[in-house]
Amino acid sequence: MSTQATSLFNSDLSVINVGLGMFDQDITAQGARVSTLDWTPPGGGSPEVLAALEALEDPRVAERTEAANAEAVMRIIGARPMLVGFGRAVDVVPGMTPTTILHAGPPITWDRMAGAMKGAVTGALVFEGLARDLDEAERLAASGEITFSPCHEHDCVGSMAGVTSASMYMHIVRNETHGNTAFTNLSEQMAKILRMGANDESVIERLVWMRDVLGPMLKEAMEIGGPVDLRVLLSQALHMGDECHNRNIAGTLLLTQALTPSLLQTSFSTEQKKEVFDFVASSDYFSGPTWLAMAKAAMDAAHGIEGSTIVTTMARNGVEFGLRVSGLPGNQWLTGPAQPVIGPMFAGFRPEDAGLDIGDSAISETYGFGGFAMATAPAIVALVGGTVQEAVAFTRDMGEITTTENPNVTIPALGFQGIPTGIDVRKVLATGILPVINTAIAHKEAGIGMIGAGITHPPAAVFEQAATALALALAGTVA
């Protein structure tokens, strides 16, 4: 044995274990120091996925992809979403009819819907006067007479169950840079609410008041005051300690500040104005949907760029997680199983009470705030669990799977670096780092509502499908 080898085996070893964590147990038993690197092969080692990644790394393909991705993120960063009005869904949303119900996530039929979504659907049918009670609403939903369609396929996003019906008032957000428009409904605040699957009389009464008072007053106020620059407000809110997905204290104050002068000038009675201000003050979440429509307006502008591997949609319906990618135009959904959300539960509830991940609100993370910007909002850990250090680490990790940083929306705690922007399918598979999403937890049964909040991730399978589909789409375009 050589002198060097003898020296090696007679010295104290510091070992790096790559792969299976169980290997470090034997090394530790021998008295050596060991650090285990959490690593898996790209694409989970699947030959099909590895072949797709290799095809995407072809120099001729990669050159086109880099140019396409640069265009996609330029559109995201350059988007200027403006809140320009409010209106009834049937009047403003493309393809909306009196018997259409929009929902969160990829397409799904009534018989497959999660409990929270079924609860929201039946509540909406009663609210619209299409059913006299919840029992009749269930029969109607199953009859084939109601059209169910994803919010995302109608320029919309919807929180949690995302259920949107004809009479609900919508934000109207116009992307002044690229000319497209996005919509989302109004916050019901944080009581027992439809978007979480609750559907009792109090929920319906609130929806009626929102239709008859809140929505029309907001509509009139916007006609008086004019557009509101949402990207500016989002940036300010992050500087004030929000991440604008589940923490919206600053964002709601800023939005309310922008709307109040015009609300006071509307033709509604003093009592009605007081009702509106009391409602806004009842929860910090009032601005939550606003940021979703803002992000949707930006991300839609980046969709449909040939060769781009940038994710433009992440959405969940409580059964499936759906992904859309810029280079796969139109409504080509890549789907996998919805995941559990891990985090603190409200008193009296247990993890087994929870439904799976649900909602279109992951458009926040797709744009780069929410879970991607938790470094701006250390107080969010009180709601979703974890530590401040983990919140900062999530933001840093997301920089590993994104294309650039958004200089218009920055993070003070990280030296005012921009939020991570432009999730790249290739980087997700190469690193094994999945996008982080912070979100609420709805009960698995209809009629109950929110029971906690926490952290979740997409299933890796949707990114594997995306890589395979992108490689196939690009194969015929390279000479």
C-alpha positions in Angstrom: 0.0 0.0 0.0 1.4 3.4 -0.9 2.4 6.0 1.7 -0.4 8.3 0.6 -3.1 5.5 1.0 -1.7 4.6 4.4 -1.8 8.2 5.4 -5.4 8.5 4.2 -6.7 5.5 6.1 -4.8 6.4 9.3 -6.2 10.0 9.3 -9.6 11.3 10.4 -12.0 11.2 7.4 -14.6 13.8 6.4 -17.0 12.1 4.0 -19.6 13.6 1.6 -22.3 11.0 1.0 -24.2 11.6 -2.3 -27.6 10.0 -2.7 -29.2 7.6 -0.2 -29.2 9.0 3.3 -29.0 5.5 4.8 -25.3 5.1 3.7 -24.2 7.7 6.2 -25.2 5.5 9.1 -22.4 3.0 8.5 -19.9 5.7 8.0 -20.9 7.4 11.2 -20.7 4.1 13.0 -17.0 4.0 12.1 -16.5 7.4 13.8 -16.1 9.4 10.7 -17.7 12.8 10.0 -20.2 12.6 7.2 -22.3 15.2 5.4 -25.2 13.8 3.2 -26.0 15.7 0.0 -29.6 15.5 -0.9 -29.4 14.6 -4.6 -31.4 12.7 -7.1 -30.6 12.2 -10.8 -32.2 14.7 -13.2 -35.8 13.6 -14.0 -35.7 11.0 -11.3 -33.4 8.9 -13.6 -36.3 8.2 -16.1 -34.8 7.3 -19.5 -37.7 9.1 -21.3 -37.2 12.3 -19.3 -33.4 12.1 -19.6 -33.8 11.7 -23.4 -36.1 14.8 -23.4 -33.6 16.8 -21.4 -30.8 15.7 -23.7 -32.9 16.8 -26.7 -33.5 20.2 -25.1 -29.7 20.6 -24.5 -29.0 20.1 -28.2 -27.0 23.3 -29.1 -29.4 24.2 -31.9 -32.4 23.7 -29.7 -30.9 25.4 -26.6 -30.0 28.5 -28.6 -33.6 29.0 -29.7 -34.8 28.2 -26.2 -32.6 30.7 -24.6 -33.9 33.4 -27.0 -37.5 32.4 -26.4 -37.0 32.4 -22.6 -35.4 35.8 -22.8 -38.5 37.0 -24.6 -40.9 35.4 -22.1 -39.3 36.9 -19.0 -39.0 40.3 -20.8 -42.8 40.2 -21.2 -43.3 39.2 -17.6 -41.0 41.9 -16.3 -42.3 44.5 -18.7 -45.9 43.9 -18.1 -47.8 46.9 -16.5 -51.0 45.5 -15.1 -53.5 48.2 -14.2 -56.7 47.8 -12.3 -59.2 49.5 -14.6 -62.6 48.5 -13.3 -65.0 46.0 -11.8 -67.9 44.3 -13.5 -70.2 41.3 -13.4 -68.6 38.1 -14.7 -71.4 37.6 -17.3 -70.7 41.1 -18.7 -66.9 41.1 -18.8 -65.5 37.5 -18.8 -64.9 35.9 -22.2 -67.2 32.9 -22.7 -69.2 33.4 -19.5 -72.9 32.5 -19.6 -75.7 32.3 -16.9 -75.2 28.6 -16.6 -71.3 28.6 -16.6 -69.4 27.9 -13.5 -65.7 28.6 -13.6 -63.4 26.7 -11.2 -59.7 26.6 -10.2 -57.1 24.3 -11.7 -57.1 22.2 -14.8 -60.4 20.8 -16.3 -62.5 18.6 -14.1 -66.0 17.1 -14.1 -68.5 17.3 -11.3 -68.2 13.7 -10.3 -64.4 14.0 -9.8 -64.5 17.3 -7.9 -63.0 17.6 -4.4 -65.4 18.3 -1.5 -64.4 22.0 -1.2 -65.1 22.6 -4.9 -68.4 20.7 -4.8 -69.4 22.8 -1.8 -68.6 26.0 -3.6 -70.4 24.9 -6.8 -73.6 24.1 -5.0 -73.4 27.4 -3.1 -72.9 29.3 -6.3 -75.9 27.7 -7.9 -78.1 28.7 -5.0 -76.7 32.2 -5.1 -77.5 32.5 -8.8 -81.1 31.3 -8.2 -80.5 28.3 -10.4 -81.4 26.0 -7.5 -83.6 26.5 -4.4 -81.4 24.7 -2.0 -78.1 22.7 -1.8 -79.8 19.3 -2.5 -81.3 20.7 -5.7 -78.0 22.3 -6.6 -76.3 18.9 -6.4 -78.8 17.4 -8.7 -78.4 20.3 -11.1 -74.6 20.1 -11.0 -74.7 16.4 -11.9 -77.4 16.9 -14.7 -75.1 18.1 -17.5 -77.0 21.4 -17.7 -74.1 23.4 -16.1 -70.9 24.1 -18.0 -67.8 23.7 -15.9 -64.6 25.3 -17.2 -61.2 26.3 -15.7 -60.9 30.0 -14.8 -57.5 30.0 -16.6 -59.2 29.2 -19.9 -61.3 32.4 -19.6 -58.5 34.9 -18.7 -59.4 34.4 -15.0 -57.9 33.2 -11.8 -59.8 32.0 -8.7 -58.7 31.6 -5.1 -59.0 28.1 -3.6 -62.0 26.4 -5.2 -62.1 29.4 -7.6 -65.8 29.0 -8.2 -67.0 32.0 -10.3 -70.6 32.4 -11.4 -72.3 34.9 -13.7 -73.5 37.5 -11.2 -70.2 37.8 -9.2 -68.3 41.0 -9.6 -64.8 40.8 -11.0 -61.6 42.8 -10.9 -60.8 44.0 -14.5 -57.0 44.2 -14.8 -55.5 45.4 -18.1 -51.9 44.8 -19.1 -51.1 48.2 -20.6 -47.8 47.0 -22.1 -49.2 44.0 -24.1 -53.0 44.8 -24.3 -54.4 41.6 -22.6 -56.9 41.6 -19.7 -57.3 39.4 -16.7 -60.1 38.9 -14.2 -60.7 37.6 -10.7 -63.6 37.8 -8.3 -63.8 39.8 -5.1 -62.5 38.7 -1.7 -65.1 37.3 0.6 -62.6 38.0 3.4 -61.8 35.3 5.9 -65.0 34.2 7.5 -66.9 31.0 6.5 -66.7 31.5 2.7 -67.6 30.0 -0.6 -64.0 29.8 -2.0 -63.1 27.5 0.9 -66.2 25.3 0.2 -68.6 26.7 2.8 -72.1 27.3 1.5 -74.6 28.0 4.3 -77.1 30.8 4.5 -74.5 33.3 5.8 -72.3 32.6 2.8 -75.1 33.2 0.3 -76.2 36.4 2.1 -72.7 37.8 1.9 -72.5 37.0 -1.8 -75.8 38.8 -2.4 -74.6 41.9 -0.6 -71.3 41.8 -2.6 -73.4 41.6 -5.8 -75.8 44.4 -4.8 -73.6 46.8 -2.9 -69.8 46.1 -2.8 -69.4 45.3 -6.5 -71.4 48.2 -7.9 -69.8 50.6 -5.5 -66.3 49.5 -6.5 -67.3 49.8 -10.2 -68.6 53.3 -9.7 -65.4 54.3 -7.7 -63.2 53.1 -10.5 -65.2 55.1 -13.0 -64.5 58.2 -10.8 -60.9 57.6 -9.9 -59.4 55.9 -12.9 -56.8 53.1 -13.2 -54.5 51.9 -10.4 -51.0 50.7 -11.1 -50.8 47.3 -9.4 -47.2 46.6 -10.0 -46.2 49.7 -8.1 -48.5 48.7 -5.2 -47.2 45.1 -5.2 -43.6 46.3 -5.0 -44.5 48.7 -2.1 -46.3 45.9 -0.3 -43.3 43.6 -0.4 -41.1 46.4 1.0 -43.6 46.7 3.9 -43.5 43.0 4.9 -46.1 41.2 2.7 -45.4 38.4 0.3 -48.9 39.1 -1.2 -50.2 35.6 -1.4 -51.1 34.7 2.2 -49.9 37.9 4.0 -51.7 41.0 2.6 -51.6 43.5 5.5 -49.7 46.2 3.6 -51.2 45.4 0.3 -54.7 45.8 1.6 -53.8 49.2 3.2 -52.3 50.4 -0.1 -55.2 49.3 -2.2 -57.7 50.8 0.2 -55.7 54.0 0.2 -55.9 54.1 -3.6 -59.7 53.4 -3.7 -61.0 55.4 -0.7 -61.2 58.9 -2.2 -63.3 57.6 -5.1 -65.4 55.3 -2.9 -66.4 58.3 -0.8 -67.6 60.1 -4.0 -69.9 57.4 -5.1 -73.7 57.8 -5.1 -74.3 55.2 -2.4 -75.6 56.0 1.0 -73.4 56.7 4.0 -74.7 53.5 5.6 -73.7 51.5 2.5 -70.3 53.1 2.4 -69.8 52.3 6.1 -70.8 48.7 5.3 -68.1 48.5 2.6 -65.4 50.0 4.8 -66.3 47.7 7.7 -66.1 44.8 5.3 -62.7 45.8 4.0 -61.5 46.3 7.6 -62.7 42.8 8.6 -59.7 41.0 7.0 -56.3 41.7 5.7 -57.1 39.5 2.7 -59.1 42.1 0.8 -56.3 42.7 -1.7 -55.4 39.1 -2.1 -57.4 38.4 -5.3 -56.1 41.7 -6.8 -52.5 40.5 -6.9 -53.7 37.2 -8.6 -55.3 39.1 -11.5 -52.1 41.3 -11.7 -49.9 38.2 -12.0 -52.3 36.5 -14.5 -52.2 39.6 -16.7 -48.4 39.4 -16.8 -48.1 35.7 -17.2 -50.6 35.4 -20.0 -48.5 37.9 -22.0 -45.6 35.4 -21.8 -47.7 32.4 -23.0 -47.4 30.9 -26.4 -43.8 31.7 -27.3 -42.4 28.9 -29.5 -39.5 27.1 -27.9 -39.9 28.7 -24.4 -39.5 26.4 -21.4 -40.9 29.0 -19.0 -43.9 28.0 -16.8 -46.9 30.4 -17.3 -49.5 28.6 -15.1 -49.5 26.5 -12.0 -53.1 25.7 -10.8 -54.8 23.1 -8.7 -58.4 21.8 -8.4 -58.0 19.7 -5.3 -57.6 16.5 -7.3 -55.0 17.4 -9.9 -52.1 19.9 -10.2 -52.0 21.5 -13.7 -49.1 23.2 -15.4 -49.0 25.2 -18.6 -45.7 26.2 -20.3 -45.1 29.1 -22.7 -43.8 26.9 -25.5 -46.9 24.7 -25.5 -49.5 27.2 -26.7 -53.2 27.3 -25.9 -54.6 25.2 -23.1 -52.2 22.3 -23.1 -52.3 21.1 -19.5 -49.7 18.8 -18.0 -51.3 17.2 -14.9 -50.4 15.2 -11.9 -51.9 14.4 -8.5 -52.6 17.3 -6.2 -50.3 17.2 -3.2 -51.0 17.6 0.6 -50.3 21.0 2.2 -48.1 20.7 5.3 -48.6 23.3 8.0 -50.3 24.4 11.2 -54.0 23.4 11.6 -56.7 25.4 13.3 -57.7 24.2 16.7 -60.0 21.1 16.5 -58.7 19.9 13.1 -56.2 17.2 12.2 -54.2 16.6 9.1 -56.5 13.8 8.0 -59.3 16.5 7.8 -57.5 18.4 5.1 -58.3 18.4 1.4 -55.4 18.3 -1.1 -53.8 21.4 -2.6 -56.4 23.6 -4.4 -56.6 27.0 -6.1 -55.3 29.2 -8.9 -53.5 31.4 -6.4 -50.2 29.7 -7.3 -50.1 32.3 -10.1 -48.4 34.3 -7.4 -45.5 32.0 -7.3 -45.5 31.6 -11.1 -44.9 35.4 -11.3 -42.4 35.4 -8.4 -44.1 36.5 -5.2 -45.9 34.4 -2.6 -43.8 31.4 -1.6 -41.0 32.7 -3.9 -40.8 36.0 -2.0 -41.1 34.7 1.6 -37.8 36.5 2.4 -39.8 39.7 2.3 -42.3 38.5 4.9 -40.7 36.7 7.8 -43.9 37.0 9.8 -45.6 34.6 7.3 -44.1 31.6 9.2 -46.6 32.2 12.0 -49.3 31.2 9.5 -47.7 28.6 7.3 -45.1 27.1 9.7 -41.4 26.9 9.6 -38.7 29.4 10.6 -37.5 32.8 9.3 -34.3 31.1 8.1 -36.4 28.6 6.1 -38.5 31.4 4.6 -35.3 33.1 3.3 -33.9 29.8 2.1 -37.1 29.2 0.0 -36.5 32.5 -1.8 -32.8 31.7 -2.5 -33.7 28.2 -3.7 -36.2 29.6 -6.2 -33.4 31.5 -7.7 -31.9 28.2 -8.8 -34.9 27.2 -11.0 -35.8 30.6 -12.5 -34.4 32.5 -15.4 -33.8 36.0 -14.0 -34.8 38.5 -11.3 -37.5 41.1 -11.7 -35.9 44.5 -11.0 -39.4 46.1 -10.6 -40.3 44.1 -7.6 -37.4 43.7 -5.1 -36.6 42.1 -1.7 -35.0 44.5 0.8 -33.7 41.7 3.1 -31.6 40.3 0.2 -30.0 43.6 -0.9 -32.9 44.6 -3.0 -32.5 41.8 -5.4 -35.5 41.2 -7.7 -38.0 38.5 -7.0 -37.1 35.1 -8.8 -38.8 35.3 -12.2 -39.4 32.8 -15.0 -39.6 29.1 -13.7 -37.7 27.0 -16.3 -38.8 23.4 -16.7 -35.3 22.4 -17.5 -33.8 23.8 -14.3 -36.5 22.2 -12.1 -35.6 18.8 -13.5 -31.9 19.4 -13.5 -31.7 20.5 -9.9 -34.6 18.5 -8.4 -35.8 21.7 -6.7 -39.6 22.0 -7.0 -41.4 25.4 -6.8 -42.6 26.3 -3.3 -46.2 27.3 -2.8 -47.6 28.7 0.4 -51.4 28.3 0.6 -54.5 27.8 2.8 -55.9 24.4 3.6 -59.6 23.7 3.0 -61.4 20.9 4.7 -61.9 17.8 2.5 -65.6 17.9 3.0 -68.0 20.4 1.5 -69.5 23.1 3.7 -66.8 23.6 6.3 -64.1 25.9 4.9 -60.5 26.8 5.9 -58.8 24.7 8.5 -55.2 25.8 8.3 -52.3 26.9 6.0 -48.9 25.6 5.0 -46.4 24.8 2.3 -46.7 22.5 -0.7 -45.0 21.7 -4.0 -46.1 20.5 -7.4 -45.7 16.9 -8.3 -42.4 16.3 -10.2 -44.4 14.4 -12.9 -45.9 17.6 -14.4 -42.4 18.9 -15.2 -41.3 15.6 -16.6 -44.4 15.6 -18.9 -43.6 19.2 -19.9 -40.0 18.4 -20.8 -41.1 15.4 -23.0 -43.8 17.5 -24.7 -41.4 20.4 -25.3 -38.7 18.1 -26.7 -41.3 16.6 -29.1 -42.6 20.0 -30.1 -39.1 21.3 -30.8 -37.9 18.2 -32.6 -39.4 19.1 -35.9 -38.3 22.7 -35.8 -34.6 22.1 -35.9 -33.1 21.5 -39.3 
